[in-house]
Amino acid sequence: SNMPMILIIGGVLLALGVLVFVLYNKKKQQS
């Protein structure tokens, strides 16, 4: 079944989204 692959891809996308969000907030606070 493809379920593990979907879960892995979803987890990676979620982690990237959170990382970008945190970095964006840090950059916003500095300026």
PyMOL Python script that loads the backbone (N, CA, C, O; Angstrom):
from pymol import cmd

cmd.read_pdbstr("""\
ATOM      1  N   SER A   1       0.843  -1.216   0.000  1.00  0.00           N
ATOM      2  CA  SER A   1       0.000   0.000   0.000  1.00  0.00           C
ATOM      3  C   SER A   1       0.867   1.251   0.000  1.00  0.00           C
ATOM      4  O   SER A   1       2.018   1.218   0.437  1.00  0.00           O
ATOM      5  N   ASN A   2       0.318   2.336  -0.485  1.00  0.00           N
ATOM      6  CA  ASN A   2       1.074   3.597  -0.595  1.00  0.00           C
ATOM      7  C   ASN A   2       0.923   4.477   0.639  1.00  0.00           C
ATOM      8  O   ASN A   2       1.455   5.587   0.669  1.00  0.00           O
ATOM      9  N   MET A   3       0.210   4.007   1.653  1.00  0.00           N
ATOM     10  CA  MET A   3      -0.083   4.860   2.804  1.00  0.00           C
ATOM     11  C   MET A   3       1.186   5.398   3.477  1.00  0.00           C
ATOM     12  O   MET A   3       1.259   6.602   3.723  1.00  0.00           O
ATOM     13  N   PRO A   4       2.196   4.559   3.789  1.00  0.00           N
ATOM     14  CA  PRO A   4       3.416   5.083   4.434  1.00  0.00           C
ATOM     15  C   PRO A   4       4.056   6.197   3.620  1.00  0.00           C
ATOM     16  O   PRO A   4       4.498   7.196   4.188  1.00  0.00           O
ATOM     17  N   MET A   5       4.115   6.045   2.298  1.00  0.00           N
ATOM     18  CA  MET A   5       4.717   7.066   1.434  1.00  0.00           C
ATOM     19  C   MET A   5       3.968   8.381   1.569  1.00  0.00           C
ATOM     20  O   MET A   5       4.579   9.445   1.675  1.00  0.00           O
ATOM     21  N   ILE A   6       2.639   8.305   1.566  1.00  0.00           N
ATOM     22  CA  ILE A   6       1.816   9.517   1.690  1.00  0.00           C
ATOM     23  C   ILE A   6       2.059  10.184   3.048  1.00  0.00           C
ATOM     24  O   ILE A   6       2.168  11.407   3.137  1.00  0.00           O
ATOM     25  N   LEU A   7       2.141   9.371   4.095  1.00  0.00           N
ATOM     26  CA  LEU A   7       2.369   9.922   5.436  1.00  0.00           C
ATOM     27  C   LEU A   7       3.734  10.593   5.519  1.00  0.00           C
ATOM     28  O   LEU A   7       3.865  11.667   6.108  1.00  0.00           O
ATOM     29  N   ILE A   8       4.753   9.964   4.931  1.00  0.00           N
ATOM     30  CA  ILE A   8       6.110  10.537   4.954  1.00  0.00           C
ATOM     31  C   ILE A   8       6.132  11.868   4.206  1.00  0.00           C
ATOM     32  O   ILE A   8       6.666  12.858   4.706  1.00  0.00           O
ATOM     33  N   ILE A   9       5.547  11.886   3.002  1.00  0.00           N
ATOM     34  CA  ILE A   9       5.526  13.129   2.212  1.00  0.00           C
ATOM     35  C   ILE A   9       4.758  14.212   2.964  1.00  0.00           C
ATOM     36  O   ILE A   9       5.191  15.364   3.010  1.00  0.00           O
ATOM     37  N   GLY A  10       3.626  13.847   3.550  1.00  0.00           N
ATOM     38  CA  GLY A  10       2.829  14.814   4.316  1.00  0.00           C
ATOM     39  C   GLY A  10       3.619  15.373   5.494  1.00  0.00           C
ATOM     40  O   GLY A  10       3.573  16.572   5.769  1.00  0.00           O
ATOM     41  N   GLY A  11       4.339  14.502   6.181  1.00  0.00           N
ATOM     42  CA  GLY A  11       5.130  14.942   7.327  1.00  0.00           C
ATOM     43  C   GLY A  11       6.243  15.890   6.917  1.00  0.00           C
ATOM     44  O   GLY A  11       6.511  16.878   7.601  1.00  0.00           O
ATOM     45  N   VAL A  12       6.892  15.585   5.797  1.00  0.00           N
ATOM     46  CA  VAL A  12       7.973  16.444   5.298  1.00  0.00           C
ATOM     47  C   VAL A  12       7.424  17.812   4.903  1.00  0.00           C
ATOM     48  O   VAL A  12       8.009  18.840   5.245  1.00  0.00           O
ATOM     49  N   LEU A  13       6.302  17.827   4.185  1.00  0.00           N
ATOM     50  CA  LEU A  13       5.699  19.099   3.773  1.00  0.00           C
ATOM     51  C   LEU A  13       5.293  19.909   5.001  1.00  0.00           C
ATOM     52  O   LEU A  13       5.478  21.125   5.034  1.00  0.00           O
ATOM     53  N   LEU A  14       4.743  19.239   6.005  1.00  0.00           N
ATOM     54  CA  LEU A  14       4.317  19.919   7.225  1.00  0.00           C
ATOM     55  C   LEU A  14       5.523  20.528   7.942  1.00  0.00           C
ATOM     56  O   LEU A  14       5.470  21.671   8.394  1.00  0.00           O
ATOM     57  N   ALA A  15       6.613  19.753   8.043  1.00  0.00           N
ATOM     58  CA  ALA A  15       7.829  20.242   8.700  1.00  0.00           C
ATOM     59  C   ALA A  15       8.398  21.448   7.959  1.00  0.00           C
ATOM     60  O   ALA A  15       8.802  22.429   8.583  1.00  0.00           O
ATOM     61  N   LEU A  16       8.431  21.377   6.625  1.00  0.00           N
ATOM     62  CA  LEU A  16       8.939  22.503   5.830  1.00  0.00           C
ATOM     63  C   LEU A  16       8.068  23.734   6.040  1.00  0.00           C
ATOM     64  O   LEU A  16       8.581  24.846   6.164  1.00  0.00           O
ATOM     65  N   GLY A  17       6.761  23.541   6.081  1.00  0.00           N
ATOM     66  CA  GLY A  17       5.842  24.658   6.287  1.00  0.00           C
ATOM     67  C   GLY A  17       6.083  25.336   7.628  1.00  0.00           C
ATOM     68  O   GLY A  17       6.108  26.563   7.716  1.00  0.00           O
ATOM     69  N   VAL A  18       6.262  24.530   8.673  1.00  0.00           N
ATOM     70  CA  VAL A  18       6.512  25.079  10.010  1.00  0.00           C
ATOM     71  C   VAL A  18       7.842  25.821  10.037  1.00  0.00           C
ATOM     72  O   VAL A  18       7.940  26.905  10.613  1.00  0.00           O
ATOM     73  N   LEU A  19       8.868  25.240   9.414  1.00  0.00           N
ATOM     74  CA  LEU A  19      10.198  25.850   9.389  1.00  0.00           C
ATOM     75  C   LEU A  19      10.157  27.205   8.699  1.00  0.00           C
ATOM     76  O   LEU A  19      10.708  28.181   9.209  1.00  0.00           O
ATOM     77  N   VAL A  20       9.504  27.270   7.536  1.00  0.00           N
ATOM     78  CA  VAL A  20       9.379  28.534   6.800  1.00  0.00           C
ATOM     79  C   VAL A  20       8.616  29.554   7.638  1.00  0.00           C
ATOM     80  O   VAL A  20       8.982  30.729   7.675  1.00  0.00           O
ATOM     81  N   PHE A  21       7.552  29.105   8.312  1.00  0.00           N
ATOM     82  CA  PHE A  21       6.734  29.999   9.133  1.00  0.00           C
ATOM     83  C   PHE A  21       7.559  30.608  10.270  1.00  0.00           C
ATOM     84  O   PHE A  21       7.483  31.810  10.524  1.00  0.00           O
ATOM     85  N   VAL A  22       8.347  29.771  10.950  1.00  0.00           N
ATOM     86  CA  VAL A  22       9.180  30.241  12.072  1.00  0.00           C
ATOM     87  C   VAL A  22      10.248  31.214  11.578  1.00  0.00           C
ATOM     88  O   VAL A  22      10.452  32.270  12.177  1.00  0.00           O
ATOM     89  N   LEU A  23      10.933  30.858  10.481  1.00  0.00           N
ATOM     90  CA  LEU A  23      11.973  31.734   9.933  1.00  0.00           C
ATOM     91  C   LEU A  23      11.379  33.066   9.500  1.00  0.00           C
ATOM     92  O   LEU A  23      11.994  34.113   9.707  1.00  0.00           O
ATOM     93  N   TYR A  24      10.188  33.041   8.900  1.00  0.00           N
ATOM     94  CA  TYR A  24       9.524  34.270   8.453  1.00  0.00           C
ATOM     95  C   TYR A  24       9.203  35.164   9.646  1.00  0.00           C
ATOM     96  O   TYR A  24       9.377  36.381   9.580  1.00  0.00           O
ATOM     97  N   ASN A  25       8.731  34.558  10.743  1.00  0.00           N
ATOM     98  CA  ASN A  25       8.405  35.343  11.935  1.00  0.00           C
ATOM     99  C   ASN A  25       9.659  35.955  12.549  1.00  0.00           C
ATOM    100  O   ASN A  25       9.627  37.100  12.999  1.00  0.00           O
ATOM    101  N   LYS A  26      10.769  35.207  12.574  1.00  0.00           N
ATOM    102  CA  LYS A  26      12.016  35.735  13.125  1.00  0.00           C
ATOM    103  C   LYS A  26      12.490  36.923  12.297  1.00  0.00           C
ATOM    104  O   LYS A  26      12.887  37.946  12.853  1.00  0.00           O
ATOM    105  N   LYS A  27      12.451  36.795  10.970  1.00  0.00           N
ATOM    106  CA  LYS A  27      12.894  37.861  10.072  1.00  0.00           C
ATOM    107  C   LYS A  27      12.009  39.088  10.261  1.00  0.00           C
ATOM    108  O   LYS A  27      12.496  40.218  10.219  1.00  0.00           O
ATOM    109  N   LYS A  28      10.709  38.869  10.470  1.00  0.00           N
ATOM    110  CA  LYS A  28       9.745  39.957  10.625  1.00  0.00           C
ATOM    111  C   LYS A  28      10.025  40.726  11.929  1.00  0.00           C
ATOM    112  O   LYS A  28       9.898  41.950  11.971  1.00  0.00           O
ATOM    113  N   GLN A  29      10.408  39.994  12.994  1.00  0.00           N
ATOM    114  CA  GLN A  29      10.661  40.637  14.284  1.00  0.00           C
ATOM    115  C   GLN A  29      11.920  41.500  14.240  1.00  0.00           C
ATOM    116  O   GLN A  29      11.968  42.555  14.873  1.00  0.00           O
ATOM    117  N   GLN A  30      12.944  41.061  13.494  1.00  0.00           N
ATOM    118  CA  GLN A  30      14.208  41.804  13.433  1.00  0.00           C
ATOM    119  C   GLN A  30      14.027  43.180  12.802  1.00  0.00           C
ATOM    120  O   GLN A  30      14.580  44.167  13.288  1.00  0.00           O
ATOM    121  N   SER A  31      13.247  43.247  11.715  1.00  0.00           N
ATOM    122  CA  SER A  31      13.082  44.514  10.995  1.00  0.00           C
ATOM    123  C   SER A  31      11.899  45.298  11.540  1.00  0.00           C
ATOM    124  O   SER A  31      11.607  46.391  11.056  1.00  0.00           O
TER     125      SER A  31
END
""", "prot")
cmd.dss("prot")
cmd.show_as("cartoon", "prot")
cmd.util.cbc("prot")
cmd.orient("prot")
